[in-house]
Amino acid sequence: MQTFRRVLIFVLVLILSSAGLEFVIAQPSAMKIILKEAQNEKYDTVILGQSHGETGFNPVVFDDEMKANEKSTATINCSRRLLPLGDQYYYLKQIADKNNNTKRVFFEIDPTYWQGKDAFYAGRDANAISICSFFDKIDYVKTVLLNRNYNDTFFNYCVNEDTIGNNLKYVKCKLSRDYRNNDEKAINDIYEAIGVSKAYQYIGRGYRKGVARNDSEYFVTSFNESKVLESTISAFDRLRNYCDNNEIELVCVISAIPIARLCDEKENYSEVHRYFHEFCNKRNIKFFDMNFVKSEYLERLGDESDFTDKDGHMMGTFADRQTKALSLIYTNENQNEFFYSDYNQLLKSIK
């Protein structure tokens, strides 16, 4: 009995210590706030993806354009930077299980997340377990966390150069009334706490608007079909099956990236387009590669005007143009007319 008590006390101390460290070190969660908004049944259209989707599509502009084309939508952008594809299924499930009005999903594909190491970002507001219902938490642990390093499994925080020095801002943000009430007003405070407020502003409905250029270095990762993870494909198919089973239309989109990346042979972008075009066709899913949209429908003004960085996070002005183009393509019966037929035509138009 004495040994049992000691073990129990040790476990309780470990749990309390971990919870305390997570509260101080882990980033405040914009995801939990956007989730509460997305579960409102006034929304019937959800945008999913990672950071390129988060900055690349303005839901208000999309709804306005759809209305102009005599279609009615109410859209929210639930893309989250760094969120692994496997977590996107849980995110969508938490939305659509509560919001029975969910009719369509635009899923933004970032090829970077489809190959290489299957990522997990502890403490970065980039995993879905914190927002899951009880039974989905159990499924998440079984499906995702048990395949991770034990530190990731048990501790949702990570000490690194991004967190050191920002902890007081994290705590202040988490203690605020807006944050505790899941009010969208708290998200700009979150941007301030994590150090992105100079380049981005939160506009609402999940949309992160790019407002300033940041020339941070970007590391090229050449795309290769053989490096696409089977676990990633399985995760996508799980999301797709959820949409099919709940009569939700799924549309895949690749957000436009900088001209410098499109022209860099090391990026192997023609292979990116070929692979995902065939991937979606096999699954009977509409696929729009916004890089292939003809210039008369999506005007480029140059990388420094259109993007906040070399990676491809958009300025708000280009995001609005891309969103308008997406709406126009989506509502048109002859969708092929909006796209260049091959990669060489695309390069010729750019140059």
C-alpha positions in Angstrom: 0.0 0.0 0.0 2.9 2.4 0.9 4.5 1.7 -2.5 1.2 2.2 -4.3 0.7 5.6 -2.6 4.3 6.7 -3.6 3.7 5.7 -7.2 0.4 7.5 -7.3 1.9 10.7 -5.8 4.7 10.5 -8.3 2.3 10.1 -11.2 0.2 13.0 -10.0 3.2 15.3 -9.5 4.3 14.3 -13.0 0.9 15.2 -14.5 0.7 18.5 -12.7 4.3 19.4 -13.6 3.7 18.6 -17.2 0.4 20.6 -17.3 2.2 23.6 -15.7 5.0 23.4 -18.2 2.6 23.1 -21.1 0.7 26.2 -19.9 3.9 28.3 -19.6 5.9 26.9 -22.6 3.4 25.8 -25.3 2.1 28.5 -27.7 -1.5 29.8 -27.1 -3.9 28.1 -29.4 -5.6 29.9 -32.3 -6.9 26.6 -33.4 -9.3 26.2 -30.5 -10.7 29.6 -31.1 -11.2 29.1 -34.9 -12.8 25.7 -34.2 -15.5 27.2 -32.0 -16.3 29.7 -34.7 -16.3 27.0 -37.4 -18.8 24.8 -35.5 -21.4 27.6 -36.0 -23.9 26.2 -38.5 -24.0 29.5 -40.5 -20.8 28.2 -42.2 -21.3 25.6 -45.0 -17.8 25.8 -46.6 -14.5 25.0 -44.9 -11.0 25.7 -46.2 -8.4 23.2 -44.8 -4.6 23.0 -45.2 -1.5 24.4 -43.8 0.1 27.9 -43.8 -0.2 28.5 -47.5 -4.0 27.9 -47.2 -4.1 30.1 -44.1 -2.7 33.1 -45.9 -3.8 32.3 -49.5 -7.7 32.4 -49.4 -9.9 35.1 -48.0 -13.3 33.6 -47.0 -15.1 36.9 -47.2 -13.9 37.6 -50.7 -14.9 34.0 -51.7 -18.4 34.5 -50.4 -18.7 37.9 -52.1 -17.5 36.4 -55.4 -19.8 33.4 -55.1 -22.8 35.7 -54.5 -21.8 37.7 -57.6 -21.9 34.4 -59.5 -25.4 33.8 -58.1 -24.2 31.1 -55.7 -24.5 31.3 -51.9 -21.8 30.2 -49.5 -20.7 31.0 -46.0 -17.0 30.2 -45.7 -14.4 29.9 -42.9 -10.7 29.3 -43.4 -9.6 26.6 -40.9 -6.1 26.1 -42.4 -3.4 25.9 -39.7 0.3 26.4 -40.2 2.4 23.3 -39.6 -0.7 21.1 -39.0 0.2 17.6 -40.3 -2.1 16.0 -42.8 -3.1 13.2 -40.4 -4.4 15.8 -37.9 -6.5 17.5 -40.6 -9.0 14.6 -40.4 -9.5 15.1 -36.7 -9.9 18.9 -37.2 -12.5 18.5 -39.9 -14.3 15.8 -37.8 -14.6 18.2 -34.8 -16.0 20.8 -37.1 -18.5 18.7 -39.1 -19.7 16.6 -36.2 -21.0 19.8 -34.6 -21.8 21.7 -37.7 -24.3 19.7 -39.7 -24.4 22.3 -42.4 -20.9 21.6 -43.7 -21.4 21.0 -47.4 -17.9 21.4 -49.0 -14.3 21.4 -48.1 -11.5 23.0 -50.1 -8.3 21.2 -49.1 -5.1 23.1 -49.9 -2.2 20.7 -50.7 1.3 21.7 -49.7 3.6 19.1 -51.2 6.2 19.8 -48.5 4.0 17.9 -46.0 3.6 14.8 -48.2 7.2 13.6 -48.3 10.1 13.1 -45.9 9.6 12.6 -42.2 6.1 12.4 -40.9 6.2 15.6 -38.7 4.7 16.3 -35.2 5.2 19.7 -33.7 4.8 19.6 -29.9 3.9 22.9 -28.3 3.3 24.7 -31.6 -0.5 24.7 -31.8 0.1 22.2 -34.6 -1.6 19.1 -33.5 -5.3 18.3 -33.1 -5.5 16.3 -29.9 -6.2 19.3 -27.7 -9.4 20.1 -29.6 -10.6 16.5 -30.0 -13.6 15.0 -28.2 -12.9 12.3 -25.6 -13.3 9.3 -28.0 -11.4 11.0 -30.8 -8.6 11.7 -28.3 -8.3 8.0 -27.6 -8.3 7.3 -31.4 -5.6 10.0 -31.9 -3.4 8.5 -29.2 -3.8 5.0 -30.8 -3.4 6.2 -34.4 -0.9 9.1 -34.1 0.8 9.4 -30.8 1.8 5.8 -30.2 4.0 6.0 -33.3 5.9 9.0 -31.9 8.8 9.6 -29.6 7.5 9.1 -26.0 8.3 12.8 -25.3 5.8 13.8 -28.0 3.3 11.3 -26.7 3.2 12.6 -23.1 4.4 16.2 -23.2 2.8 18.8 -25.5 5.6 21.4 -25.1 9.0 22.0 -26.6 11.8 24.2 -25.3 13.6 26.0 -28.2 14.7 29.4 -29.4 11.1 30.3 -30.4 9.7 29.8 -27.0 12.5 31.2 -24.8 11.7 34.8 -24.1 8.1 34.6 -25.1 6.7 32.7 -22.2 5.3 35.7 -20.3 3.5 36.7 -23.5 2.1 33.2 -23.8 0.8 33.2 -20.2 -0.6 36.7 -20.4 -2.5 35.7 -23.6 -3.9 32.5 -22.1 -5.1 34.3 -19.0 -7.0 37.0 -21.0 -10.8 36.9 -21.0 -11.0 36.9 -24.8 -8.8 33.8 -25.0 -10.6 31.9 -22.3 -14.0 32.8 -24.0 -12.7 31.6 -27.5 -13.2 35.1 -28.8 -11.5 35.9 -32.2 -10.2 39.1 -30.7 -7.5 37.1 -29.0 -5.9 35.9 -32.2 -4.1 39.1 -32.9 -2.7 38.9 -29.4 -1.6 35.4 -30.2 0.2 36.7 -33.3 1.9 39.2 -31.1 2.9 36.6 -28.6 4.4 34.2 -31.2 6.2 37.0 -33.1 4.4 37.2 -36.4 2.3 40.3 -35.9 4.6 42.5 -38.1 4.0 40.4 -41.2 0.4 39.2 -40.6 -2.9 40.4 -39.3 -5.9 38.4 -38.3 -8.9 39.5 -40.3 -11.5 37.0 -39.1 -13.0 33.7 -40.1 -9.6 32.0 -39.7 -7.9 34.2 -42.4 -4.3 35.4 -41.7 -3.6 38.4 -44.0 -0.1 39.1 -45.1 0.8 42.7 -44.8 4.6 43.0 -44.9 7.6 41.3 -46.6 10.0 39.1 -44.7 13.1 37.9 -46.6 13.9 34.9 -44.4 15.8 32.1 -46.1 13.9 29.3 -47.7 15.3 25.8 -48.1 14.5 24.0 -51.4 13.1 20.5 -51.0 12.9 18.7 -54.4 9.6 16.8 -54.9 9.9 13.1 -55.6 7.0 10.7 -55.9 8.9 7.9 -54.3 9.3 10.0 -51.1 5.6 10.4 -50.6 4.7 8.7 -47.3 2.1 5.9 -47.3 1.0 7.1 -43.9 0.2 10.5 -45.5 -1.8 9.0 -48.3 -3.7 6.9 -45.8 -4.4 10.0 -43.7 -5.7 11.8 -46.8 -7.9 8.9 -47.8 -9.3 8.8 -44.2 -10.3 12.5 -44.6 -11.8 11.8 -48.1 -13.8 8.9 -46.8 -15.2 11.0 -44.0 -16.3 13.6 -46.6 -17.9 10.9 -48.7 -19.7 9.3 -45.8 -21.1 12.7 -44.7 -22.0 14.0 -48.2 -19.4 16.7 -48.1 -17.9 17.8 -51.4 -14.1 17.7 -51.4 -12.0 19.9 -53.7 -8.2 19.9 -53.7 -6.3 23.1 -54.4 -2.6 24.0 -54.6 -2.0 27.6 -53.7 0.2 29.7 -56.0 3.9 29.8 -55.0 6.6 32.4 -55.9 7.8 32.5 -59.5 11.4 31.8 -58.3 10.2 28.5 -56.9 8.3 27.6 -60.0 11.3 28.2 -62.2 13.8 26.5 -60.0 14.7 23.1 -61.5 15.5 21.8 -58.1 11.9 22.2 -57.0 10.8 19.8 -59.7 7.4 21.5 -59.9 6.2 19.8 -63.1 6.4 16.5 -61.1 4.4 18.1 -58.3 1.6 19.1 -60.7 1.6 15.7 -62.5 1.6 13.7 -59.3 -1.3 15.5 -57.6 -3.3 15.8 -60.8 -3.2 12.0 -61.2 -3.7 11.4 -57.5 -6.9 13.4 -57.4 -8.2 12.0 -60.8 -7.9 8.5 -59.4 -10.1 9.5 -56.5 -12.6 11.4 -58.6 -11.7 14.7 -56.8 -11.7 18.1 -58.5 -8.1 19.5 -58.5 -7.2 23.1 -59.1 -3.5 24.0 -59.3 -3.5 27.8 -58.9 0.0 28.0 -60.3 -1.4 26.9 -63.7 -4.2 29.5 -63.8 -3.8 31.7 -66.9 -2.5 35.1 -66.3 -5.7 36.8 -67.5 -7.5 35.2 -64.6 -4.8 35.4 -61.9 -2.4 38.3 -62.4 1.1 38.1 -60.8 2.9 41.4 -59.9 6.2 39.8 -58.8 7.3 37.8 -55.9 8.1 40.8 -53.6 4.7 42.3 -54.2 2.7 39.1 -54.0 4.4 37.2 -51.2 5.5 37.9 -47.6 8.5 35.5 -48.0 10.4 33.2 -50.4 8.4 30.1 -49.2 5.1 31.3 -50.6 2.9 32.9 -47.9 0.8 35.5 -49.6 0.3 39.2 -49.3 -3.4 40.0 -48.8 -3.7 41.6 -52.2 -2.6 38.5 -54.0 -4.7 36.3 -51.8 -7.7 38.3 -52.8 -6.9 37.8 -56.4 -6.3 34.1 -56.0 -9.6 33.7 -54.0 -11.5 35.5 -56.8 -9.9 33.2 -59.4 -10.9 30.1 -57.3 -14.5 31.2 -57.1 -14.6 31.9 -60.8 -13.2 28.5 -61.7 -15.3 26.6 -59.2 -18.6 28.0 -60.5 -17.7 27.6 -64.2 -18.7 24.4 -66.1 -15.7 24.5 -68.4 -13.0 24.6 -65.8 -10.1 23.5 -68.1 -10.3 26.8 -70.0 -8.8 28.6 -67.0 -5.5 26.6 -66.9 -2.4 26.3 -69.0 -2.2 22.8 -70.5 1.3 22.0 -69.4 4.4 23.2 -67.5 6.1 24.7 -70.5 3.2 26.9 -71.2 3.3 28.0 -67.6 7.0 28.9 -67.7 6.6 30.7 -71.0 3.8 32.9 -69.5 5.9 33.7 -66.4 9.0 34.6 -68.3 
